[in-house]
Amino acid sequence: MDADLTALEQKLLQLIARYNELRDENARLRGDLGAMESDTALLKANMAKASERIEALMQSLP
């Protein structure tokens, strides 16, 4: 009986440790995703500006 309880306790401790690892990783990934979404928005804006400038240059060509 004690062996069963000890084994169960060890499994629960492992489960709790894994849960904490995954929770921390999830929080880090959410932060990374937010940063990447910001970068993507900035890059899209830069691409739009570049396209507008190229279009304006093409319009000025004879």
PDB file of N, CA, C, O and CB in Angstrom:
ATOM      1  N   MET A   1       0.832  -1.201   0.000  1.00  0.00           N
ATOM      2  CA  MET A   1       0.000   0.000   0.000  1.00  0.00           C
ATOM      3  C   MET A   1       0.869   1.254   0.000  1.00  0.00           C
ATOM      4  O   MET A   1       0.614   2.183  -0.767  1.00  0.00           O
ATOM      5  CB  MET A   1      -0.943   0.004   1.217  1.00  0.00           C
ATOM      6  N   ASP A   2       1.893   1.291   0.852  1.00  0.00           N
ATOM      7  CA  ASP A   2       2.784   2.453   0.887  1.00  0.00           C
ATOM      8  C   ASP A   2       3.515   2.631  -0.443  1.00  0.00           C
ATOM      9  O   ASP A   2       3.744   3.753  -0.897  1.00  0.00           O
ATOM     10  CB  ASP A   2       3.798   2.311   2.029  1.00  0.00           C
ATOM     11  N   ALA A   3       3.875   1.509  -1.055  1.00  0.00           N
ATOM     12  CA  ALA A   3       4.571   1.577  -2.342  1.00  0.00           C
ATOM     13  C   ALA A   3       3.663   2.194  -3.401  1.00  0.00           C
ATOM     14  O   ALA A   3       4.110   2.995  -4.221  1.00  0.00           O
ATOM     15  CB  ALA A   3       5.038   0.171  -2.788  1.00  0.00           C
ATOM     16  N   ASP A   4       2.392   1.820  -3.379  1.00  0.00           N
ATOM     17  CA  ASP A   4       1.426   2.372  -4.337  1.00  0.00           C
ATOM     18  C   ASP A   4       1.244   3.872  -4.125  1.00  0.00           C
ATOM     19  O   ASP A   4       1.198   4.645  -5.081  1.00  0.00           O
ATOM     20  CB  ASP A   4       0.070   1.653  -4.210  1.00  0.00           C
ATOM     21  N   LEU A   5       1.144   4.267  -2.874  1.00  0.00           N
ATOM     22  CA  LEU A   5       0.987   5.695  -2.576  1.00  0.00           C
ATOM     23  C   LEU A   5       2.233   6.481  -2.950  1.00  0.00           C
ATOM     24  O   LEU A   5       2.137   7.602  -3.448  1.00  0.00           O
ATOM     25  CB  LEU A   5       0.671   5.899  -1.095  1.00  0.00           C
ATOM     26  N   THR A   6       3.390   5.903  -2.714  1.00  0.00           N
ATOM     27  CA  THR A   6       4.650   6.565  -3.071  1.00  0.00           C
ATOM     28  C   THR A   6       4.759   6.712  -4.587  1.00  0.00           C
ATOM     29  O   THR A   6       5.167   7.763  -5.082  1.00  0.00           O
ATOM     30  CB  THR A   6       5.860   5.771  -2.521  1.00  0.00           C
ATOM     31  N   ALA A   7       4.396   5.665  -5.321  1.00  0.00           N
ATOM     32  CA  ALA A   7       4.421   5.722  -6.780  1.00  0.00           C
ATOM     33  C   ALA A   7       3.443   6.772  -7.293  1.00  0.00           C
ATOM     34  O   ALA A   7       3.766   7.536  -8.203  1.00  0.00           O
ATOM     35  CB  ALA A   7       4.088   4.347  -7.379  1.00  0.00           C
ATOM     36  N   LEU A   8       2.256   6.810  -6.713  1.00  0.00           N
ATOM     37  CA  LEU A   8       1.256   7.807  -7.108  1.00  0.00           C
ATOM     38  C   LEU A   8       1.757   9.217  -6.808  1.00  0.00           C
ATOM     39  O   LEU A   8       1.582  10.132  -7.613  1.00  0.00           O
ATOM     40  CB  LEU A   8      -0.082   7.550  -6.383  1.00  0.00           C
ATOM     41  N   GLU A   9       2.376   9.382  -5.649  1.00  0.00           N
ATOM     42  CA  GLU A   9       2.915  10.689  -5.289  1.00  0.00           C
ATOM     43  C   GLU A   9       3.982  11.131  -6.279  1.00  0.00           C
ATOM     44  O   GLU A   9       4.010  12.294  -6.681  1.00  0.00           O
ATOM     45  CB  GLU A   9       3.492  10.659  -3.876  1.00  0.00           C
ATOM     46  N   GLN A  10       4.857  10.218  -6.676  1.00  0.00           N
ATOM     47  CA  GLN A  10       5.909  10.543  -7.646  1.00  0.00           C
ATOM     48  C   GLN A  10       5.308  10.934  -8.995  1.00  0.00           C
ATOM     49  O   GLN A  10       5.757  11.886  -9.633  1.00  0.00           O
ATOM     50  CB  GLN A  10       6.865   9.349  -7.820  1.00  0.00           C
ATOM     51  N   LYS A  11       4.302  10.199  -9.416  1.00  0.00           N
ATOM     52  CA  LYS A  11       3.640  10.513 -10.684  1.00  0.00           C
ATOM     53  C   LYS A  11       2.963  11.875 -10.617  1.00  0.00           C
ATOM     54  O   LYS A  11       3.011  12.642 -11.579  1.00  0.00           O
ATOM     55  CB  LYS A  11       2.611   9.428 -11.038  1.00  0.00           C
ATOM     56  N   LEU A  12       2.346  12.173  -9.509  1.00  0.00           N
ATOM     57  CA  LEU A  12       1.703  13.488  -9.354  1.00  0.00           C
ATOM     58  C   LEU A  12       2.737  14.606  -9.365  1.00  0.00           C
ATOM     59  O   LEU A  12       2.516  15.656  -9.968  1.00  0.00           O
ATOM     60  CB  LEU A  12       0.886  13.542  -8.049  1.00  0.00           C
ATOM     61  N   LEU A  13       3.850  14.384  -8.710  1.00  0.00           N
ATOM     62  CA  LEU A  13       4.913  15.394  -8.711  1.00  0.00           C
ATOM     63  C   LEU A  13       5.453  15.617 -10.117  1.00  0.00           C
ATOM     64  O   LEU A  13       5.721  16.752 -10.510  1.00  0.00           O
ATOM     65  CB  LEU A  13       6.052  14.977  -7.770  1.00  0.00           C
ATOM     66  N   GLN A  14       5.611  14.538 -10.873  1.00  0.00           N
ATOM     67  CA  GLN A  14       6.066  14.665 -12.258  1.00  0.00           C
ATOM     68  C   GLN A  14       5.034  15.407 -13.101  1.00  0.00           C
ATOM     69  O   GLN A  14       5.383  16.249 -13.929  1.00  0.00           O
ATOM     70  CB  GLN A  14       6.347  13.279 -12.861  1.00  0.00           C
ATOM     71  N   LEU A  15       3.774  15.091 -12.885  1.00  0.00           N
ATOM     72  CA  LEU A  15       2.698  15.753 -13.626  1.00  0.00           C
ATOM     73  C   LEU A  15       2.658  17.244 -13.317  1.00  0.00           C
ATOM     74  O   LEU A  15       2.492  18.062 -14.221  1.00  0.00           O
ATOM     75  CB  LEU A  15       1.347  15.112 -13.295  1.00  0.00           C
ATOM     76  N   ILE A  16       2.806  17.593 -12.069  1.00  0.00           N
ATOM     77  CA  ILE A  16       2.794  19.004 -11.668  1.00  0.00           C
ATOM     78  C   ILE A  16       3.999  19.735 -12.258  1.00  0.00           C
ATOM     79  O   ILE A  16       3.877  20.867 -12.726  1.00  0.00           O
ATOM     80  CB  ILE A  16       2.792  19.132 -10.125  1.00  0.00           C
ATOM     81  N   ALA A  17       5.155  19.085 -12.232  1.00  0.00           N
ATOM     82  CA  ALA A  17       6.363  19.701 -12.804  1.00  0.00           C
ATOM     83  C   ALA A  17       6.183  19.921 -14.301  1.00  0.00           C
ATOM     84  O   ALA A  17       6.535  20.982 -14.817  1.00  0.00           O
ATOM     85  CB  ALA A  17       7.610  18.817 -12.540  1.00  0.00           C
ATOM     86  N   ARG A  18       5.641  18.935 -14.997  1.00  0.00           N
ATOM     87  CA  ARG A  18       5.423  19.068 -16.450  1.00  0.00           C
ATOM     88  C   ARG A  18       4.404  20.160 -16.740  1.00  0.00           C
ATOM     89  O   ARG A  18       4.574  20.938 -17.679  1.00  0.00           O
ATOM     90  CB  ARG A  18       4.947  17.727 -17.059  1.00  0.00           C
ATOM     91  N   TYR A  19       3.353  20.220 -15.942  1.00  0.00           N
ATOM     92  CA  TYR A  19       2.342  21.266 -16.097  1.00  0.00           C
ATOM     93  C   TYR A  19       2.980  22.654 -15.976  1.00  0.00           C
ATOM     94  O   TYR A  19       2.709  23.547 -16.778  1.00  0.00           O
ATOM     95  CB  TYR A  19       1.223  21.097 -15.044  1.00  0.00           C
ATOM     96  N   ASN A  20       3.831  22.818 -14.961  1.00  0.00           N
ATOM     97  CA  ASN A  20       4.491  24.111 -14.771  1.00  0.00           C
ATOM     98  C   ASN A  20       5.416  24.443 -15.926  1.00  0.00           C
ATOM     99  O   ASN A  20       5.482  25.595 -16.356  1.00  0.00           O
ATOM    100  CB  ASN A  20       5.272  24.119 -13.471  1.00  0.00           C
ATOM    101  N   GLU A  21       6.133  23.446 -16.433  1.00  0.00           N
ATOM    102  CA  GLU A  21       7.004  23.671 -17.589  1.00  0.00           C
ATOM    103  C   GLU A  21       6.193  24.123 -18.798  1.00  0.00           C
ATOM    104  O   GLU A  21       6.559  25.077 -19.484  1.00  0.00           O
ATOM    105  CB  GLU A  21       7.792  22.394 -17.929  1.00  0.00           C
ATOM    106  N   LEU A  22       5.098  23.432 -19.046  1.00  0.00           N
ATOM    107  CA  LEU A  22       4.265  23.770 -20.205  1.00  0.00           C
ATOM    108  C   LEU A  22       3.593  25.129 -20.053  1.00  0.00           C
ATOM    109  O   LEU A  22       3.448  25.866 -21.028  1.00  0.00           O
ATOM    110  CB  LEU A  22       3.207  22.699 -20.418  1.00  0.00           C
ATOM    111  N   ARG A  23       3.185  25.460 -18.837  1.00  0.00           N
ATOM    112  CA  ARG A  23       2.587  26.774 -18.591  1.00  0.00           C
ATOM    113  C   ARG A  23       3.601  27.878 -18.863  1.00  0.00           C
ATOM    114  O   ARG A  23       3.270  28.886 -19.486  1.00  0.00           O
ATOM    115  CB  ARG A  23       2.064  26.872 -17.142  1.00  0.00           C
ATOM    116  N   ASP A  24       4.833  27.692 -18.401  1.00  0.00           N
ATOM    117  CA  ASP A  24       5.884  28.686 -18.639  1.00  0.00           C
ATOM    118  C   ASP A  24       6.221  28.796 -20.124  1.00  0.00           C
ATOM    119  O   ASP A  24       6.410  29.894 -20.648  1.00  0.00           O
ATOM    120  CB  ASP A  24       7.143  28.328 -17.843  1.00  0.00           C
ATOM    121  N   GLU A  25       6.295  27.648 -20.795  1.00  0.00           N
ATOM    122  CA  GLU A  25       6.585  27.658 -22.226  1.00  0.00           C
ATOM    123  C   GLU A  25       5.461  28.351 -22.992  1.00  0.00           C
ATOM    124  O   GLU A  25       5.724  29.110 -23.925  1.00  0.00           O
ATOM    125  CB  GLU A  25       6.783  26.221 -22.748  1.00  0.00           C
ATOM    126  N   ASN A  26       4.223  28.097 -22.610  1.00  0.00           N
ATOM    127  CA  ASN A  26       3.081  28.723 -23.257  1.00  0.00           C
ATOM    128  C   ASN A  26       3.123  30.238 -23.096  1.00  0.00           C
ATOM    129  O   ASN A  26       2.844  30.975 -24.042  1.00  0.00           O
ATOM    130  CB  ASN A  26       1.780  28.169 -22.688  1.00  0.00           C
ATOM    131  N   ALA A  27       3.470  30.699 -21.902  1.00  0.00           N
ATOM    132  CA  ALA A  27       3.570  32.143 -21.668  1.00  0.00           C
ATOM    133  C   ALA A  27       4.670  32.751 -22.537  1.00  0.00           C
ATOM    134  O   ALA A  27       4.501  33.833 -23.099  1.00  0.00           O
ATOM    135  CB  ALA A  27       3.847  32.434 -20.175  1.00  0.00           C
ATOM    136  N   ARG A  28       5.802  32.045 -22.641  1.00  0.00           N
ATOM    137  CA  ARG A  28       6.899  32.539 -23.483  1.00  0.00           C
ATOM    138  C   ARG A  28       6.475  32.574 -24.947  1.00  0.00           C
ATOM    139  O   ARG A  28       6.760  33.537 -25.658  1.00  0.00           O
ATOM    140  CB  ARG A  28       8.155  31.657 -23.313  1.00  0.00           C
ATOM    141  N   LEU A  29       5.802  31.534 -25.389  1.00  0.00           N
ATOM    142  CA  LEU A  29       5.359  31.477 -26.785  1.00  0.00           C
ATOM    143  C   LEU A  29       4.331  32.562 -27.098  1.00  0.00           C
ATOM    144  O   LEU A  29       4.327  33.113 -28.198  1.00  0.00           O
ATOM    145  CB  LEU A  29       4.771  30.103 -27.095  1.00  0.00           C
ATOM    146  N   ARG A  30       3.467  32.866 -26.146  1.00  0.00           N
ATOM    147  CA  ARG A  30       2.497  33.956 -26.353  1.00  0.00           C
ATOM    148  C   ARG A  30       3.230  35.288 -26.529  1.00  0.00           C
ATOM    149  O   ARG A  30       2.860  36.102 -27.375  1.00  0.00           O
ATOM    150  CB  ARG A  30       1.502  34.042 -25.156  1.00  0.00           C
ATOM    151  N   GLY A  31       4.268  35.500 -25.725  1.00  0.00           N
ATOM    152  CA  GLY A  31       5.062  36.717 -25.862  1.00  0.00           C
ATOM    153  C   GLY A  31       5.767  36.773 -27.205  1.00  0.00           C
ATOM    154  O   GLY A  31       5.801  37.819 -27.853  1.00  0.00           O
ATOM    155  N   ASP A  32       6.339  35.629 -27.627  1.00  0.00           N
ATOM    156  CA  ASP A  32       7.009  35.563 -28.926  1.00  0.00           C
ATOM    157  C   ASP A  32       6.025  35.840 -30.052  1.00  0.00           C
ATOM    158  O   ASP A  32       6.343  36.553 -31.004  1.00  0.00           O
ATOM    159  CB  ASP A  32       7.670  34.190 -29.126  1.00  0.00           C
ATOM    160  N   LEU A  33       4.832  35.276 -29.940  1.00  0.00           N
ATOM    161  CA  LEU A  33       3.813  35.479 -30.970  1.00  0.00           C
ATOM    162  C   LEU A  33       3.422  36.953 -31.069  1.00  0.00           C
ATOM    163  O   LEU A  33       3.276  37.490 -32.167  1.00  0.00           O
ATOM    164  CB  LEU A  33       2.573  34.622 -30.672  1.00  0.00           C
ATOM    165  N   GLY A  34       3.256  37.594 -29.927  1.00  0.00           N
ATOM    166  CA  GLY A  34       2.919  39.019 -29.938  1.00  0.00           C
ATOM    167  C   GLY A  34       3.996  39.849 -30.604  1.00  0.00           C
ATOM    168  O   GLY A  34       3.697  40.758 -31.378  1.00  0.00           O
ATOM    169  N   ALA A  35       5.251  39.541 -30.306  1.00  0.00           N
ATOM    170  CA  ALA A  35       6.360  40.268 -30.925  1.00  0.00           C
ATOM    171  C   ALA A  35       6.390  40.021 -32.424  1.00  0.00           C
ATOM    172  O   ALA A  35       6.624  40.946 -33.202  1.00  0.00           O
ATOM    173  CB  ALA A  35       7.700  39.856 -30.293  1.00  0.00           C
ATOM    174  N   MET A  36       6.158  38.798 -32.828  1.00  0.00           N
ATOM    175  CA  MET A  36       6.175  38.481 -34.264  1.00  0.00           C
ATOM    176  C   MET A  36       5.011  39.128 -34.998  1.00  0.00           C
ATOM    177  O   MET A  36       5.158  39.557 -36.143  1.00  0.00           O
ATOM    178  CB  MET A  36       6.136  36.970 -34.473  1.00  0.00           C
ATOM    179  N   GLU A  37       3.863  39.199 -34.349  1.00  0.00           N
ATOM    180  CA  GLU A  37       2.722  39.867 -34.978  1.00  0.00           C
ATOM    181  C   GLU A  37       3.014  41.351 -35.165  1.00  0.00           C
ATOM    182  O   GLU A  37       2.636  41.935 -36.181  1.00  0.00           O
ATOM    183  CB  GLU A  37       1.443  39.675 -34.135  1.00  0.00           C
ATOM    184  N   SER A  38       3.681  41.963 -34.196  1.00  0.00           N
ATOM    185  CA  SER A  38       4.064  43.368 -34.321  1.00  0.00           C
ATOM    186  C   SER A  38       5.054  43.561 -35.456  1.00  0.00           C
ATOM    187  O   SER A  38       4.939  44.500 -36.244  1.00  0.00           O
ATOM    188  CB  SER A  38       4.660  43.881 -33.011  1.00  0.00           C
ATOM    189  N   ASP A  39       6.040  42.652 -35.532  1.00  0.00           N
ATOM    190  CA  ASP A  39       7.027  42.713 -36.607  1.00  0.00           C
ATOM    191  C   ASP A  39       6.359  42.561 -37.969  1.00  0.00           C
ATOM    192  O   ASP A  39       6.694  43.266 -38.920  1.00  0.00           O
ATOM    193  CB  ASP A  39       8.093  41.627 -36.417  1.00  0.00           C
ATOM    194  N   THR A  40       5.417  41.638 -38.049  1.00  0.00           N
ATOM    195  CA  THR A  40       4.710  41.405 -39.312  1.00  0.00           C
ATOM    196  C   THR A  40       3.933  42.647 -39.741  1.00  0.00           C
ATOM    197  O   THR A  40       3.954  43.018 -40.914  1.00  0.00           O
ATOM    198  CB  THR A  40       3.756  40.205 -39.180  1.00  0.00           C
ATOM    199  N   ALA A  41       3.258  43.282 -38.809  1.00  0.00           N
ATOM    200  CA  ALA A  41       2.500  44.489 -39.130  1.00  0.00           C
ATOM    201  C   ALA A  41       3.432  45.586 -39.618  1.00  0.00           C
ATOM    202  O   ALA A  41       3.113  46.293 -40.573  1.00  0.00           O
ATOM    203  CB  ALA A  41       1.704  44.972 -37.908  1.00  0.00           C
ATOM    204  N   LEU A  42       4.582  45.732 -38.969  1.00  0.00           N
ATOM    205  CA  LEU A  42       5.554  46.743 -39.388  1.00  0.00           C
ATOM    206  C   LEU A  42       6.092  46.434 -40.781  1.00  0.00           C
ATOM    207  O   LEU A  42       6.216  47.334 -41.612  1.00  0.00           O
ATOM    208  CB  LEU A  42       6.712  46.826 -38.381  1.00  0.00           C
ATOM    209  N   LEU A  43       6.409  45.185 -41.039  1.00  0.00           N
ATOM    210  CA  LEU A  43       6.911  44.800 -42.361  1.00  0.00           C
ATOM    211  C   LEU A  43       5.862  45.015 -43.448  1.00  0.00           C
ATOM    212  O   LEU A  43       6.188  45.448 -44.553  1.00  0.00           O
ATOM    213  CB  LEU A  43       7.355  43.338 -42.352  1.00  0.00           C
ATOM    214  N   LYS A  44       4.615  44.714 -43.137  1.00  0.00           N
ATOM    215  CA  LYS A  44       3.550  44.949 -44.120  1.00  0.00           C
ATOM    216  C   LYS A  44       3.409  46.441 -44.424  1.00  0.00           C
ATOM    217  O   LYS A  44       3.203  46.829 -45.575  1.00  0.00           O
ATOM    218  CB  LYS A  44       2.209  44.385 -43.606  1.00  0.00           C
ATOM    219  N   ALA A  45       3.518  47.260 -43.407  1.00  0.00           N
ATOM    220  CA  ALA A  45       3.423  48.704 -43.613  1.00  0.00           C
ATOM    221  C   ALA A  45       4.601  49.188 -44.462  1.00  0.00           C
ATOM    222  O   ALA A  45       4.428  50.014 -45.358  1.00  0.00           O
ATOM    223  CB  ALA A  45       3.388  49.452 -42.253  1.00  0.00           C
ATOM    224  N   ASN A  46       5.783  48.675 -44.178  1.00  0.00           N
ATOM    225  CA  ASN A  46       6.955  49.058 -44.965  1.00  0.00           C
ATOM    226  C   ASN A  46       6.815  48.613 -46.419  1.00  0.00           C
ATOM    227  O   ASN A  46       7.196  49.342 -47.335  1.00  0.00           O
ATOM    228  CB  ASN A  46       8.225  48.460 -44.353  1.00  0.00           C
ATOM    229  N   MET A  47       6.269  47.418 -46.628  1.00  0.00           N
ATOM    230  CA  MET A  47       6.051  46.928 -47.992  1.00  0.00           C
ATOM    231  C   MET A  47       5.049  47.815 -48.733  1.00  0.00           C
ATOM    232  O   MET A  47       5.227  48.112 -49.915  1.00  0.00           O
ATOM    233  CB  MET A  47       5.552  45.467 -47.967  1.00  0.00           C
ATOM    234  N   ALA A  48       4.012  48.227 -48.041  1.00  0.00           N
ATOM    235  CA  ALA A  48       3.006  49.091 -48.668  1.00  0.00           C
ATOM    236  C   ALA A  48       3.631  50.427 -49.053  1.00  0.00           C
ATOM    237  O   ALA A  48       3.372  50.939 -50.143  1.00  0.00           O
ATOM    238  CB  ALA A  48       1.804  49.313 -47.717  1.00  0.00           C
ATOM    239  N   LYS A  49       4.452  50.997 -48.172  1.00  0.00           N
ATOM    240  CA  LYS A  49       5.125  52.259 -48.485  1.00  0.00           C
ATOM    241  C   LYS A  49       6.063  52.093 -49.676  1.00  0.00           C
ATOM    242  O   LYS A  49       6.115  52.946 -50.562  1.00  0.00           O
ATOM    243  CB  LYS A  49       5.906  52.771 -47.262  1.00  0.00           C
ATOM    244  N   ALA A  50       6.801  50.990 -49.688  1.00  0.00           N
ATOM    245  CA  ALA A  50       7.727  50.744 -50.797  1.00  0.00           C
ATOM    246  C   ALA A  50       6.962  50.593 -52.106  1.00  0.00           C
ATOM    247  O   ALA A  50       7.387  51.103 -53.142  1.00  0.00           O
ATOM    248  CB  ALA A  50       8.577  49.486 -50.529  1.00  0.00           C
ATOM    249  N   SER A  51       5.830  49.890 -52.056  1.00  0.00           N
ATOM    250  CA  SER A  51       5.014  49.723 -53.266  1.00  0.00           C
ATOM    251  C   SER A  51       4.499  51.068 -53.764  1.00  0.00           C
ATOM    252  O   SER A  51       4.496  51.332 -54.966  1.00  0.00           O
ATOM    253  CB  SER A  51       3.832  48.776 -52.995  1.00  0.00           C
ATOM    254  N   GLU A  52       4.068  51.909 -52.841  1.00  0.00           N
ATOM    255  CA  GLU A  52       3.585  53.238 -53.233  1.00  0.00           C
ATOM    256  C   GLU A  52       4.704  54.050 -53.877  1.00  0.00           C
ATOM    257  O   GLU A  52       4.478  54.733 -54.876  1.00  0.00           O
ATOM    258  CB  GLU A  52       3.019  53.991 -52.012  1.00  0.00           C
ATOM    259  N   ARG A  53       5.898  53.980 -53.316  1.00  0.00           N
ATOM    260  CA  ARG A  53       7.027  54.738 -53.865  1.00  0.00           C
ATOM    261  C   ARG A  53       7.405  54.224 -55.245  1.00  0.00           C
ATOM    262  O   ARG A  53       7.709  55.010 -56.142  1.00  0.00           O
ATOM    263  CB  ARG A  53       8.237  54.658 -52.926  1.00  0.00           C
ATOM    264  N   ILE A  54       7.386  52.912 -55.416  1.00  0.00           N
ATOM    265  CA  ILE A  54       7.704  52.335 -56.726  1.00  0.00           C
ATOM    266  C   ILE A  54       6.650  52.740 -57.741  1.00  0.00           C
ATOM    267  O   ILE A  54       6.971  53.101 -58.873  1.00  0.00           O
ATOM    268  CB  ILE A  54       7.803  50.794 -56.643  1.00  0.00           C
ATOM    269  N   GLU A  55       5.397  52.678 -57.333  1.00  0.00           N
ATOM    270  CA  GLU A  55       4.308  53.094 -58.232  1.00  0.00           C
ATOM    271  C   GLU A  55       4.464  54.548 -58.633  1.00  0.00           C
ATOM    272  O   GLU A  55       4.261  54.893 -59.797  1.00  0.00           O
ATOM    273  CB  GLU A  55       2.942  52.881 -57.566  1.00  0.00           C
ATOM    274  N   ALA A  56       4.826  55.412 -57.681  1.00  0.00           N
ATOM    275  CA  ALA A  56       5.016  56.829 -57.981  1.00  0.00           C
ATOM    276  C   ALA A  56       6.196  57.022 -58.934  1.00  0.00           C
ATOM    277  O   ALA A  56       6.127  57.854 -59.840  1.00  0.00           O
ATOM    278  CB  ALA A  56       5.240  57.630 -56.682  1.00  0.00           C
ATOM    279  N   LEU A  57       7.257  56.277 -58.744  1.00  0.00           N
ATOM    280  CA  LEU A  57       8.414  56.368 -59.649  1.00  0.00           C
ATOM    281  C   LEU A  57       8.036  55.899 -61.053  1.00  0.00           C
ATOM    282  O   LEU A  57       8.451  56.492 -62.050  1.00  0.00           O
ATOM    283  CB  LEU A  57       9.597  55.528 -59.107  1.00  0.00           C
ATOM    284  N   MET A  58       7.252  54.837 -61.118  1.00  0.00           N
ATOM    285  CA  MET A  58       6.845  54.341 -62.433  1.00  0.00           C
ATOM    286  C   MET A  58       5.960  55.347 -63.144  1.00  0.00           C
ATOM    287  O   MET A  58       6.029  55.469 -64.367  1.00  0.00           O
ATOM    288  CB  MET A  58       6.117  53.006 -62.301  1.00  0.00           C
ATOM    289  N   GLN A  59       5.132  56.065 -62.409  1.00  0.00           N
ATOM    290  CA  GLN A  59       4.269  57.077 -62.998  1.00  0.00           C
ATOM    291  C   GLN A  59       5.085  58.262 -63.545  1.00  0.00           C
ATOM    292  O   GLN A  59       4.678  58.919 -64.503  1.00  0.00           O
ATOM    293  CB  GLN A  59       3.254  57.566 -61.961  1.00  0.00           C
ATOM    294  N   SER A  60       6.223  58.515 -62.926  1.00  0.00           N
ATOM    295  CA  SER A  60       7.034  59.659 -63.358  1.00  0.00           C
ATOM    296  C   SER A  60       7.924  59.322 -64.552  1.00  0.00           C
ATOM    297  O   SER A  60       8.502  60.225 -65.158  1.00  0.00           O
ATOM    298  CB  SER A  60       7.894  60.150 -62.204  1.00  0.00           C
ATOM    299  N   LEU A  61       8.041  58.064 -64.896  1.00  0.00           N
ATOM    300  CA  LEU A  61       8.859  57.684 -66.057  1.00  0.00           C
ATOM    301  C   LEU A  61       8.134  58.081 -67.350  1.00  0.00           C
ATOM    302  O   LEU A  61       6.907  58.040 -67.440  1.00  0.00           O
ATOM    303  CB  LEU A  61       9.161  56.145 -66.047  1.00  0.00           C
ATOM    304  N   PRO A  62       8.928  58.460 -68.327  1.00  0.00           N
ATOM    305  CA  PRO A  62       8.303  58.835 -69.609  1.00  0.00           C
ATOM    306  C   PRO A  62       7.700  57.653 -70.344  1.00  0.00           C
ATOM    307  O   PRO A  62       7.144  57.820 -71.429  1.00  0.00           O
ATOM    308  CB  PRO A  62       9.316  59.506 -70.502  1.00  0.00           C
TER     309      PRO A  62
END
